[in-house]
């Protein structure tokens, strides 16, 4: 088991979901709303490129994940 995903999920659970209702009460609501929107767009744009198995030395011969096939069936790791 990897510690990073567990730590990231624990942090997100501790922080909770942003209070979007408080944006209207902020002194600069447009700036806060733009920051929220920019964060969502940046997250969406970065998820796929930053989670590629090849970045972490986990790519098979076809560039895919060595643990899970394209069909989603688990494969045995051959050492």
N, C-alpha and C positions, 0 to 999 in steps of 0.2 A: 504494500500500500504506500502511496506517495503522500508525503506530509503537506505539500504545497496546496493541492486542491482542498484538503480538509481545512487547512488554516484559512484559505480564502473564503470558503463557505462559512466558517465560524465567524469571521470578521463581518461578512455581509449580514449574517443572522443577528449579530450583536448590534450593528449600526441601524438595521431596519431599513424600510423603504423611505425615500425622501418625502417629507411633508409638502406635497404639491399645493395644498390649500394655503400654506403660509406665504406662497409667492406673492399673492395679491396684497398681503399686508406688509411686504418688505418696502423699504424706502425707494428701491430701484427695481421694481418688479420686472421690467423688460430685460434688464441685465441678467437677473436670476433666471428668468425663463429661457433666455438665449443660452445661458450656461448649461441648463438642463438639456436643452435640445442639442447643443454641441456635444455634450457627453454621450447622449444616446447615439448620435450619428457616428462619433468616433469609436464607440464600442462596437456598433454594428459593422463598421468598415474594418475594424481590426481583428474581430473574432476569427474569421477564416484564415487570413494570412499568418496570424501569430500563433495558431494552433496546429500548424502543419507538422506531421510526424518527422519530416526530414530535418526540421530545425533542431530536433532533440536527438538525432542519431537513431531514430526509430522507424526508418523507411525501409521497406522491402525492395526487391529488385524492380518492381513496377512503380515505385514511388509511394505506394500505399502503406498503411499500417501493417507491421509484421504480426500483430496479434489478432487483428480482426480483418476478415476478407471483405471485399466490396459488397458481397451479399449479406454481410453481417454475421456470418457463422464464425465461431471461434476456431482458430488454428493453433496447432501445437508449435511451440518454439523449438527449432532445431539448432542445437549448438554445435 
